[in-house]
Amino acid sequence: MRELGIAHSGNPSGTLTLSAGLSAFVPGHRVSSERLLKEADMALYAAKSAGRNRVEVAPEVRQHTRS
């Protein structure tokens, strides 16, 4: 997003930024869609709390990818 340099006058940096939270379905693990959304939402708020303009991954996803 940063490399695109899309102008956005409402942002102090003057360009469009992106904050995102990521969760994922892992085959073989039973998890509800509500839980996936909650995990993604919590990751989004973590991204915003950490300074915005970043992507945060839900801890459950990070834990599985390290196994």
PADREN-137515 format. One record per residue: residue number from 1; x, y, z of N, C-alpha, C, O in turn. Coordinates in Angstrom, 3 decimals. Atoms other than C-alpha are relative to their C-alpha. Layout:
// PADREN-137515
<vexkol><num>NUM</num><n_px>X</n_px><n_py>Y</n_py><n_pz>Z</n_pz><ca_px>X</ca_px><ca_py>Y</ca_py><ca_pz>Z</ca_pz><c_px>X</c_px><c_py>Y</c_py><c_pz>Z</c_pz><o_px>X</o_px><o_py>Y</o_py><o_pz>Z</o_pz></vexkol>
...
This chain:
// PADREN-137515
<vexkol><num>1</num><n_px>0.826</n_px><n_py>-1.172</n_py><n_pz>0.000</n_pz><ca_px>0.000</ca_px><ca_py>0.000</ca_py><ca_pz>0.000</ca_pz><c_px>0.881</c_px><c_py>1.250</c_py><c_pz>0.000</c_pz><o_px>0.629</o_px><o_py>2.213</o_py><o_pz>-0.725</o_pz></vexkol>
<vexkol><num>2</num><n_px>-0.897</n_px><n_py>-1.152</n_py><n_pz>-0.104</n_pz><ca_px>2.809</ca_px><ca_py>2.357</ca_py><ca_pz>0.931</ca_pz><c_px>0.644</c_px><c_py>0.318</c_py><c_pz>-1.346</c_pz><o_px>0.774</o_px><o_py>1.485</o_py><o_pz>-1.718</o_pz></vexkol>
<vexkol><num>3</num><n_px>-0.662</n_px><n_py>-0.194</n_py><n_pz>1.291</n_pz><ca_px>4.519</ca_px><ca_py>1.829</ca_py><ca_pz>-2.435</ca_pz><c_px>-0.918</c_px><c_py>0.635</c_py><c_pz>-1.037</c_pz><o_px>-0.442</o_px><o_py>1.304</o_py><o_pz>-1.955</o_pz></vexkol>
<vexkol><num>4</num><n_px>0.938</n_px><n_py>-0.604</n_py><n_pz>0.949</n_pz><ca_px>1.352</ca_px><ca_py>2.869</ca_py><ca_pz>-4.287</ca_pz><c_px>-0.073</c_px><c_py>1.512</c_py><c_pz>0.165</c_pz><o_px>-0.302</o_px><o_py>2.231</o_py><o_pz>-0.808</o_pz></vexkol>
<vexkol><num>5</num><n_px>0.000</n_px><n_py>-1.439</n_py><n_pz>-0.249</n_pz><ca_px>1.472</ca_px><ca_py>6.308</ca_py><ca_pz>-2.649</ca_pz><c_px>-1.300</c_px><c_py>0.694</c_py><c_pz>-0.368</c_pz><o_px>-1.284</o_px><o_py>1.796</o_py><o_pz>-0.915</o_pz></vexkol>
<vexkol><num>6</num><n_px>1.307</n_px><n_py>-0.579</n_py><n_pz>0.321</n_pz><ca_px>-2.262</ca_px><ca_py>6.943</ca_py><ca_pz>-3.042</ca_pz><c_px>-0.281</c_px><c_py>1.163</c_py><c_pz>0.949</c_pz><o_px>-0.272</o_px><o_py>0.989</o_py><o_pz>2.167</o_pz></vexkol>
<vexkol><num>7</num><n_px>0.241</n_px><n_py>-1.199</n_py><n_pz>-0.806</n_pz><ca_px>-3.031</ca_px><ca_py>10.476</ca_py><ca_pz>-1.838</ca_pz><c_px>-1.277</c_px><c_py>-0.142</c_py><c_pz>0.822</c_pz><o_px>-2.291</o_px><o_py>-0.650</o_py><o_pz>0.343</o_pz></vexkol>
<vexkol><num>8</num><n_px>1.159</n_px><n_py>0.001</n_py><n_pz>-0.901</n_pz><ca_px>-5.394</ca_px><ca_py>10.799</ca_py><ca_pz>1.145</ca_pz><c_px>0.169</c_px><c_py>1.181</c_py><c_pz>0.955</c_pz><o_px>0.928</o_px><o_py>1.115</o_py><o_pz>1.922</o_pz></vexkol>
<vexkol><num>9</num><n_px>-0.168</n_px><n_py>-1.237</n_py><n_pz>-0.772</n_pz><ca_px>-5.771</ca_px><ca_py>14.285</ca_py><ca_pz>2.582</ca_pz><c_px>-0.442</c_px><c_py>-0.140</c_py><c_pz>1.453</c_pz><o_px>-0.033</o_px><o_py>0.661</o_py><o_pz>2.293</o_pz></vexkol>
<vexkol><num>10</num><n_px>0.464</n_px><n_py>0.187</n_py><n_pz>-1.371</n_pz><ca_px>-7.499</ca_px><ca_py>12.965</ca_py><ca_pz>5.721</ca_pz><c_px>0.978</c_px><c_py>-0.738</c_py><c_pz>0.890</c_pz><o_px>0.720</o_px><o_py>-0.897</o_py><o_pz>2.083</o_pz></vexkol>
<vexkol><num>11</num><n_px>-0.993</n_px><n_py>0.726</n_py><n_pz>-0.773</n_pz><ca_px>-4.422</ca_px><ca_py>11.051</ca_py><ca_pz>6.842</ca_pz><c_px>1.202</c_px><c_py>0.910</c_py><c_pz>0.242</c_pz><o_px>1.672</o_px><o_py>1.565</o_py><o_pz>-0.689</o_pz></vexkol>
<vexkol><num>12</num><n_px>-1.152</n_px><n_py>-0.864</n_py><n_pz>-0.280</n_pz><ca_px>-1.565</ca_px><ca_py>12.879</ca_py><ca_pz>8.592</ca_pz><c_px>1.208</c_px><c_py>-0.252</c_py><c_pz>-0.908</c_pz><o_px>1.977</o_px><o_py>0.668</o_py><o_pz>-1.189</o_pz></vexkol>
<vexkol><num>13</num><n_px>-1.131</n_px><n_py>0.296</n_py><n_pz>0.889</n_pz><ca_px>0.941</ca_px><ca_py>11.085</ca_py><ca_pz>6.339</ca_pz><c_px>-0.251</c_px><c_py>0.495</c_py><c_pz>-1.418</c_pz><o_px>0.677</o_px><o_py>0.577</o_py><o_pz>-2.223</o_pz></vexkol>
<vexkol><num>14</num><n_px>0.349</n_px><n_py>-0.479</n_py><n_pz>1.332</n_pz><ca_px>-0.915</ca_px><ca_py>12.388</ca_py><ca_pz>3.280</ca_pz><c_px>-0.266</c_px><c_py>-1.102</c_py><c_pz>-1.010</c_pz><o_px>-0.632</o_px><o_py>-0.832</o_py><o_pz>-2.153</o_pz></vexkol>
<vexkol><num>15</num><n_px>0.258</n_px><n_py>1.126</n_py><n_pz>0.897</n_pz><ca_px>-1.251</ca_px><ca_py>8.903</ca_py><ca_pz>1.803</ca_pz><c_px>-0.899</c_px><c_py>-1.033</c_py><c_pz>0.672</c_pz><o_px>-1.034</o_px><o_py>-1.067</o_py><o_pz>1.895</o_pz></vexkol>
<vexkol><num>16</num><n_px>0.863</n_px><n_py>1.065</n_py><n_pz>-0.482</n_pz><ca_px>-3.613</ca_px><ca_py>5.977</ca_py><ca_pz>2.134</ca_pz><c_px>0.843</c_px><c_py>-1.058</c_py><c_pz>0.697</c_pz><o_px>1.913</o_px><o_py>-1.424</o_py><o_pz>0.211</o_pz></vexkol>
<vexkol><num>17</num><n_px>-0.684</n_px><n_py>1.071</n_py><n_pz>-0.724</n_pz><ca_px>-2.566</ca_px><ca_py>3.359</ca_py><ca_pz>4.693</ca_pz><c_px>-0.981</c_px><c_py>-1.147</c_py><c_pz>0.211</c_pz><o_px>-2.177</o_px><o_py>-1.007</o_py><o_pz>-0.046</o_pz></vexkol>
<vexkol><num>18</num><n_px>0.824</n_px><n_py>1.184</n_py><n_pz>-0.203</n_pz><ca_px>-3.859</ca_px><ca_py>-0.098</ca_py><ca_pz>5.573</ca_pz><c_px>0.370</c_px><c_py>-0.674</c_py><c_pz>1.304</c_pz><o_px>1.543</o_px><o_py>-0.924</o_py><o_pz>1.581</o_pz></vexkol>
<vexkol><num>19</num><n_px>-0.168</n_px><n_py>0.836</n_py><n_pz>-1.184</n_pz><ca_px>-4.337</ca_px><ca_py>-1.898</ca_py><ca_pz>8.859</ca_pz><c_px>-0.885</c_px><c_py>-1.217</c_py><c_pz>-0.212</c_pz><o_px>-2.030</o_px><o_py>-1.084</o_py><o_pz>-0.642</o_pz></vexkol>
<vexkol><num>20</num><n_px>0.771</n_px><n_py>1.221</n_py><n_pz>0.216</n_pz><ca_px>-5.468</ca_px><ca_py>-5.535</ca_py><ca_pz>8.732</ca_pz><c_px>0.283</c_px><c_py>-1.008</c_py><c_pz>1.094</c_pz><o_px>1.366</o_px><o_py>-1.038</o_py><o_pz>1.679</o_pz></vexkol>
<vexkol><num>21</num><n_px>-0.132</n_px><n_py>1.115</n_py><n_pz>-0.925</n_pz><ca_px>-6.058</ca_px><ca_py>-8.484</ca_py><ca_pz>11.013</ca_pz><c_px>-0.262</c_px><c_py>-1.287</c_py><c_pz>-0.753</c_pz><o_px>-1.215</o_px><o_py>-1.371</o_py><o_pz>-1.528</o_pz></vexkol>
<vexkol><num>22</num><n_px>0.078</n_px><n_py>1.244</n_py><n_pz>0.749</n_pz><ca_px>-5.572</ca_px><ca_py>-12.012</ca_py><ca_pz>9.729</ca_pz><c_px>-0.255</c_px><c_py>-1.185</c_py><c_pz>0.913</c_pz><o_px>0.414</o_px><o_py>-1.363</o_py><o_pz>1.930</o_pz></vexkol>
<vexkol><num>23</num><n_px>0.243</n_px><n_py>1.293</n_py><n_pz>-0.608</n_pz><ca_px>-7.044</ca_px><ca_py>-15.290</ca_py><ca_pz>10.870</ca_pz><c_px>-0.139</c_px><c_py>-0.981</c_py><c_pz>-1.146</c_pz><o_px>-0.300</o_px><o_py>-0.568</o_py><o_pz>-2.294</o_pz></vexkol>
<vexkol><num>24</num><n_px>0.081</n_px><n_py>0.980</n_py><n_pz>1.087</n_pz><ca_px>-7.205</ca_px><ca_py>-18.537</ca_py><ca_pz>8.925</ca_pz><c_px>-0.617</c_px><c_py>-1.298</c_py><c_pz>0.486</c_pz><o_px>-0.475</o_px><o_py>-1.682</o_py><o_pz>1.647</o_pz></vexkol>
<vexkol><num>25</num><n_px>0.535</n_px><n_py>1.327</n_py><n_pz>-0.257</n_pz><ca_px>-9.041</ca_px><ca_py>-21.826</ca_py><ca_pz>8.757</ca_pz><c_px>1.114</c_px><c_py>-1.007</c_py><c_pz>-0.237</c_pz><o_px>1.759</o_px><o_py>-0.995</o_py><o_pz>-1.285</o_pz></vexkol>
<vexkol><num>26</num><n_px>-1.025</n_px><n_py>1.029</n_py><n_pz>0.122</n_pz><ca_px>-6.681</ca_px><ca_py>-24.721</ca_py><ca_pz>9.364</ca_pz><c_px>-0.710</c_px><c_py>-1.344</c_py><c_pz>-0.161</c_pz><o_px>-1.423</o_px><o_py>-1.771</o_py><o_pz>0.747</o_pz></vexkol>
<vexkol><num>27</num><n_px>0.657</n_px><n_py>1.292</n_py><n_pz>0.207</n_pz><ca_px>-7.868</ca_px><ca_py>-28.032</ca_py><ca_pz>7.856</ca_pz><c_px>0.290</c_px><c_py>-0.965</c_py><c_pz>1.148</c_pz><o_px>1.420</o_px><o_py>-1.067</o_py><o_pz>1.625</o_pz></vexkol>
<vexkol><num>28</num><n_px>-0.145</n_px><n_py>0.957</n_py><n_pz>-1.085</n_pz><ca_px>-8.465</ca_px><ca_py>-30.648</ca_py><ca_pz>10.516</ca_pz><c_px>-0.295</c_px><c_py>0.580</c_py><c_pz>1.371</c_pz><o_px>-0.418</o_px><o_py>-0.169</o_py><o_pz>2.340</o_pz></vexkol>
<vexkol><num>29</num><n_px>0.327</n_px><n_py>-0.652</n_py><n_pz>-1.267</n_pz><ca_px>-9.203</ca_px><ca_py>-28.101</ca_py><ca_pz>13.259</ca_pz><c_px>-1.435</c_px><c_py>0.506</c_py><c_pz>-0.071</c_pz><o_px>-1.819</o_px><o_py>1.194</o_py><o_pz>-1.016</o_pz></vexkol>
<vexkol><num>30</num><n_px>1.387</n_px><n_py>-0.454</n_py><n_pz>-0.019</n_pz><ca_px>-12.796</ca_px><ca_py>-27.487</ca_py><ca_pz>14.205</ca_pz><c_px>-0.057</c_px><c_py>1.380</c_py><c_pz>0.636</c_pz><o_px>0.289</o_px><o_py>1.562</o_py><o_pz>1.803</o_pz></vexkol>
<vexkol><num>31</num><n_px>0.128</n_px><n_py>-1.373</n_py><n_pz>-0.498</n_pz><ca_px>-13.421</ca_px><ca_py>-23.780</ca_py><ca_pz>14.554</ca_pz><c_px>-1.171</c_px><c_py>0.651</c_py><c_pz>-0.727</c_pz><o_px>-1.356</o_px><o_py>0.455</o_py><o_pz>-1.928</o_pz></vexkol>
<vexkol><num>32</num><n_px>1.182</n_px><n_py>-0.642</n_py><n_pz>0.586</n_pz><ca_px>-16.548</ca_px><ca_py>-21.722</ca_py><ca_pz>13.972</ca_pz><c_px>0.390</c_px><c_py>1.252</c_py><c_pz>-0.782</c_pz><o_px>1.443</o_px><o_py>1.849</o_py><o_pz>-0.557</o_pz></vexkol>
<vexkol><num>33</num><n_px>-0.233</n_px><n_py>-1.232</n_py><n_pz>0.757</n_pz><ca_px>-16.795</ca_px><ca_py>-18.864</ca_py><ca_pz>11.523</ca_pz><c_px>-0.012</c_px><c_py>1.204</c_py><c_pz>0.935</c_pz><o_px>0.707</o_px><o_py>2.177</o_py><o_pz>0.710</o_pz></vexkol>
<vexkol><num>34</num><n_px>0.041</n_px><n_py>-1.096</n_py><n_pz>-0.969</n_pz><ca_px>-17.670</ca_px><ca_py>-16.629</ca_py><ca_pz>14.480</ca_pz><c_px>1.355</c_px><c_py>0.165</c_py><c_pz>0.686</c_pz><o_px>1.818</o_px><o_py>1.286</o_py><o_pz>0.900</o_pz></vexkol>
<vexkol><num>35</num><n_px>-1.310</n_px><n_py>-0.083</n_py><n_pz>-0.655</n_pz><ca_px>-14.377</ca_px><ca_py>-17.498</ca_py><ca_pz>16.160</ca_pz><c_px>1.052</c_px><c_py>0.555</c_py><c_pz>-0.960</c_pz><o_px>1.889</o_px><o_py>1.366</o_py><o_pz>-0.564</o_pz></vexkol>
<vexkol><num>36</num><n_px>-0.947</n_px><n_py>-0.529</n_py><n_pz>0.978</n_pz><ca_px>-12.418</ca_px><ca_py>-16.851</ca_py><ca_pz>12.952</ca_pz><c_px>-0.140</c_px><c_py>1.511</c_py><c_pz>-0.131</c_pz><o_px>0.857</o_px><o_py>2.231</o_py><o_pz>-0.187</o_pz></vexkol>
<vexkol><num>37</num><n_px>0.230</n_px><n_py>-1.447</n_py><n_pz>0.100</n_pz><ca_px>-14.033</ca_px><ca_py>-13.415</ca_py><ca_pz>12.672</ca_pz><c_px>0.483</c_px><c_py>0.726</c_py><c_pz>1.249</c_pz><o_px>1.066</o_px><o_py>1.807</o_py><o_pz>1.160</o_pz></vexkol>
<vexkol><num>38</num><n_px>-0.445</n_px><n_py>-0.622</n_py><n_pz>-1.252</n_pz><ca_px>-13.348</ca_px><ca_py>-12.665</ca_py><ca_pz>16.340</ca_pz><c_px>1.528</c_px><c_py>0.089</c_py><c_pz>0.042</c_pz><o_px>2.081</o_px><o_py>1.111</o_py><o_pz>0.448</o_pz></vexkol>
<vexkol><num>39</num><n_px>-1.463</n_px><n_py>-0.008</n_py><n_pz>0.024</n_pz><ca_px>-9.674</ca_px><ca_py>-13.645</ca_py><ca_pz>15.936</ca_pz><c_px>0.531</c_px><c_py>1.069</c_py><c_pz>-0.954</c_pz><o_px>1.481</o_px><o_py>1.781</o_py><o_pz>-0.628</o_pz></vexkol>
<vexkol><num>40</num><n_px>-0.424</n_px><n_py>-1.013</n_py><n_pz>0.975</n_pz><ca_px>-9.337</ca_px><ca_py>-11.454</ca_py><ca_pz>12.824</ca_pz><c_px>-0.244</c_px><c_py>1.401</c_py><c_pz>0.540</c_pz><o_px>0.578</o_px><o_py>2.298</o_py><o_pz>0.349</o_pz></vexkol>
<vexkol><num>41</num><n_px>0.326</n_px><n_py>-1.307</n_py><n_pz>-0.567</n_pz><ca_px>-11.034</ca_px><ca_py>-8.559</ca_py><ca_pz>14.604</ca_pz><c_px>1.000</c_px><c_py>0.379</c_py><c_pz>1.091</c_pz><o_px>1.451</o_px><o_py>1.523</o_py><o_pz>1.156</o_pz></vexkol>
<vexkol><num>42</num><n_px>-0.977</n_px><n_py>-0.270</n_py><n_pz>-1.055</n_pz><ca_px>-8.714</ca_px><ca_py>-8.870</ca_py><ca_pz>17.603</ca_pz><c_px>1.368</c_px><c_py>0.325</c_py><c_pz>-0.601</c_pz><o_px>2.079</o_px><o_py>1.193</o_py><o_pz>-0.096</o_pz></vexkol>
<vexkol><num>43</num><n_px>-1.275</n_px><n_py>-0.285</n_py><n_pz>0.673</n_pz><ca_px>-5.705</ca_px><ca_py>-8.954</ca_py><ca_pz>15.258</ca_pz><c_px>-0.026</c_px><c_py>1.390</c_py><c_pz>-0.629</c_pz><o_px>0.984</o_px><o_py>2.095</o_py><o_pz>-0.618</o_pz></vexkol>
<vexkol><num>44</num><n_px>0.132</n_px><n_py>-1.346</n_py><n_pz>0.571</n_pz><ca_px>-7.014</ca_px><ca_py>-5.819</ca_py><ca_pz>13.508</ca_pz><c_px>0.217</c_px><c_py>1.062</c_py><c_pz>1.073</c_pz><o_px>0.946</o_px><o_py>2.028</o_py><o_pz>0.849</o_pz></vexkol>
<vexkol><num>45</num><n_px>-0.190</n_px><n_py>-0.978</n_py><n_pz>-1.069</n_pz><ca_px>-7.232</ca_px><ca_py>-3.950</ca_py><ca_pz>16.813</ca_pz><c_px>1.444</c_px><c_py>0.008</c_py><c_pz>0.490</c_pz><o_px>1.956</o_px><o_py>1.056</o_py><o_pz>0.884</o_pz></vexkol>
<vexkol><num>46</num><n_px>-1.420</n_px><n_py>0.049</n_py><n_pz>-0.365</n_pz><ca_px>-3.705</ca_px><ca_py>-5.149</ca_py><ca_pz>17.647</ca_pz><c_px>0.828</c_px><c_py>0.796</c_py><c_pz>-1.005</c_pz><o_px>1.764</o_px><o_py>1.498</o_py><o_pz>-0.622</o_pz></vexkol>
<vexkol><num>47</num><n_px>-0.714</n_px><n_py>-0.765</n_py><n_pz>1.039</n_pz><ca_px>-2.505</ca_px><ca_py>-3.696</ca_py><ca_pz>14.322</ca_pz><c_px>-0.175</c_px><c_py>1.494</c_py><c_pz>0.217</c_pz><o_px>0.781</o_px><o_py>2.260</o_py><o_pz>0.100</o_pz></vexkol>
<vexkol><num>48</num><n_px>0.257</n_px><n_py>-1.426</n_py><n_pz>-0.230</n_pz><ca_px>-4.150</ca_px><ca_py>-0.365</ca_py><ca_pz>15.082</ca_pz><c_px>0.712</c_px><c_py>0.483</c_py><c_pz>1.262</c_pz><o_px>1.248</o_px><o_py>1.591</o_py><o_pz>1.288</o_pz></vexkol>
<vexkol><num>49</num><n_px>-0.661</n_px><n_py>-0.380</n_py><n_pz>-1.254</n_pz><ca_px>-2.770</ca_px><ca_py>-0.325</ca_py><ca_pz>18.637</ca_pz><c_px>1.514</c_px><c_py>0.080</c_py><c_pz>-0.154</c_pz><o_px>2.179</o_px><o_py>0.831</o_py><o_pz>0.559</o_pz></vexkol>
<vexkol><num>50</num><n_px>-1.455</n_px><n_py>0.041</n_py><n_pz>0.205</n_pz><ca_px>0.740</ca_px><ca_py>-1.063</ca_py><ca_pz>17.345</ca_pz><c_px>0.485</c_px><c_py>1.087</c_py><c_pz>-0.947</c_pz><o_px>1.651</o_px><o_py>1.089</o_py><o_pz>-1.340</o_pz></vexkol>
<vexkol><num>51</num><n_px>-0.433</n_px><n_py>-1.123</n_py><n_pz>0.808</n_pz><ca_px>0.791</ca_px><ca_py>2.058</ca_py><ca_pz>15.225</ca_pz><c_px>-0.647</c_px><c_py>0.102</c_py><c_pz>-1.362</c_pz><o_px>-0.306</o_px><o_py>0.994</o_py><o_pz>-2.138</o_pz></vexkol>
<vexkol><num>52</num><n_px>0.717</n_px><n_py>-0.008</n_py><n_pz>1.282</n_pz><ca_px>-1.481</ca_px><ca_py>1.292</ca_py><ca_pz>12.276</ca_pz><c_px>0.929</c_px><c_py>-0.269</c_py><c_pz>-1.168</c_pz><o_px>2.136</o_px><o_py>-0.444</o_py><o_pz>-1.000</o_pz></vexkol>
<vexkol><num>53</num><n_px>-0.742</n_px><n_py>0.233</n_py><n_pz>1.242</n_pz><ca_px>-0.391</ca_px><ca_py>0.762</ca_py><ca_pz>8.688</ca_pz><c_px>0.816</c_px><c_py>-1.289</c_py><c_pz>0.068</c_pz><o_px>1.995</o_px><o_py>-1.310</o_py><o_pz>-0.285</o_pz></vexkol>
<vexkol><num>54</num><n_px>-0.676</n_px><n_py>1.287</n_py><n_pz>-0.151</n_pz><ca_px>0.455</ca_px><ca_py>-2.890</ca_py><ca_pz>9.367</ca_pz><c_px>-1.011</c_px><c_py>-1.136</c_py><c_pz>-0.020</c_pz><o_px>-2.217</o_px><o_py>-0.900</o_py><o_pz>0.054</o_pz></vexkol>
<vexkol><num>55</num><n_px>0.829</n_px><n_py>1.205</n_py><n_pz>-0.055</n_pz><ca_px>-0.904</ca_px><ca_py>-6.443</ca_py><ca_pz>9.305</ca_pz><c_px>0.421</c_px><c_py>-0.794</c_py><c_pz>1.225</c_pz><o_px>1.609</o_px><o_py>-1.028</o_py><o_pz>1.446</o_pz></vexkol>
<vexkol><num>56</num><n_px>-0.263</n_px><n_py>0.866</n_py><n_pz>-1.149</n_pz><ca_px>-1.192</ca_px><ca_py>-8.514</ca_py><ca_pz>12.466</ca_pz><c_px>-0.698</c_px><c_py>-1.332</c_py><c_pz>-0.244</c_pz><o_px>-1.794</o_px><o_py>-1.374</o_py><o_pz>-0.804</o_pz></vexkol>
<vexkol><num>57</num><n_px>0.529</n_px><n_py>1.347</n_py><n_pz>0.175</n_pz><ca_px>-1.782</ca_px><ca_py>-12.273</ca_py><ca_pz>12.467</ca_pz><c_px>-0.471</c_px><c_py>-0.512</c_py><c_pz>1.355</c_pz><o_px>0.211</o_px><o_py>-0.336</o_py><o_pz>2.365</o_pz></vexkol>
<vexkol><num>58</num><n_px>0.542</n_px><n_py>0.555</n_py><n_pz>-1.242</n_pz><ca_px>-3.974</ca_px><ca_py>-13.979</ca_py><ca_pz>15.081</ca_pz><c_px>0.995</c_px><c_py>-0.995</c_py><c_pz>0.599</c_pz><o_px>1.614</o_px><o_py>-1.758</o_py><o_pz>-0.144</o_pz></vexkol>
<vexkol><num>59</num><n_px>-0.966</n_px><n_py>0.905</n_py><n_pz>-0.638</n_pz><ca_px>-1.845</ca_px><ca_py>-15.888</ca_py><ca_pz>17.634</ca_pz><c_px>-0.209</c_px><c_py>-1.465</c_py><c_pz>-0.373</c_pz><o_px>0.760</o_px><o_py>-2.212</o_py><o_pz>-0.503</o_pz></vexkol>
<vexkol><num>60</num><n_px>0.291</n_px><n_py>1.386</n_py><n_pz>0.351</n_pz><ca_px>-3.595</ca_px><ca_py>-19.157</ca_py><ca_pz>16.736</ca_pz><c_px>0.601</c_px><c_py>-0.360</c_py><c_pz>-1.357</c_pz><o_px>1.057</o_px><o_py>-1.487</o_py><o_pz>-1.551</o_pz></vexkol>
<vexkol><num>61</num><n_px>-0.563</n_px><n_py>0.242</n_py><n_pz>1.332</n_pz><ca_px>-2.427</ca_px><ca_py>-18.829</ca_py><ca_pz>13.121</ca_pz><c_px>1.518</c_px><c_py>-0.074</c_py><c_pz>0.100</c_pz><o_px>2.134</o_px><o_py>-0.970</o_py><o_pz>-0.478</o_pz></vexkol>
<vexkol><num>62</num><n_px>-1.462</n_px><n_py>0.012</n_py><n_pz>-0.165</n_pz><ca_px>1.159</ca_px><ca_py>-17.986</ca_py><ca_pz>14.110</ca_pz><c_px>0.457</c_px><c_py>-1.296</c_py><c_pz>0.659</c_pz><o_px>1.461</o_px><o_py>-1.885</o_py><o_pz>0.257</o_pz></vexkol>
<vexkol><num>63</num><n_px>-0.359</n_px><n_py>1.218</n_py><n_pz>-0.718</n_pz><ca_px>1.226</ca_px><ca_py>-20.943</ca_py><ca_pz>16.507</ca_pz><c_px>-0.044</c_px><c_py>-1.206</c_py><c_pz>-0.937</c_pz><o_px>0.846</o_px><o_py>-2.055</o_py><o_pz>-0.891</o_pz></vexkol>
<vexkol><num>64</num><n_px>0.130</n_px><n_py>1.147</n_py><n_pz>0.895</n_pz><ca_px>0.033</ca_px><ca_py>-23.380</ca_py><ca_pz>13.834</ca_pz><c_px>1.091</c_px><c_py>-0.004</c_py><c_pz>-1.074</c_pz><o_px>1.593</o_px><o_py>-1.067</o_py><o_pz>-1.440</o_pz></vexkol>
<vexkol><num>65</num><n_px>-0.995</n_px><n_py>-0.055</n_py><n_pz>1.071</n_pz><ca_px>2.483</ca_px><ca_py>-22.168</ca_py><ca_pz>11.190</ca_pz><c_px>1.405</c_px><c_py>-0.322</c_py><c_pz>0.508</c_pz><o_px>2.284</o_px><o_py>-0.657</o_py><o_pz>-0.286</o_pz></vexkol>
<vexkol><num>66</num><n_px>-1.311</n_px><n_py>0.337</n_py><n_pz>-0.578</n_pz><ca_px>5.416</ca_px><ca_py>-22.731</ca_py><ca_pz>13.561</ca_pz><c_px>0.122</c_px><c_py>-1.489</c_py><c_pz>0.287</c_pz><o_px>1.230</o_px><o_py>-1.989</o_py><o_pz>0.480</o_pz></vexkol>
<vexkol><num>67</num><n_px>-0.020</n_px><n_py>1.438</n_py><n_pz>-0.328</n_pz><ca_px>4.435</ca_px><ca_py>-26.377</ca_py><ca_pz>14.208</ca_pz><c_px>0.513</c_px><c_py>-0.825</c_py><c_pz>-1.149</c_pz><o_px>0.594</o_px><o_py>-2.049</o_py><o_pz>-1.042</o_pz></vexkol>
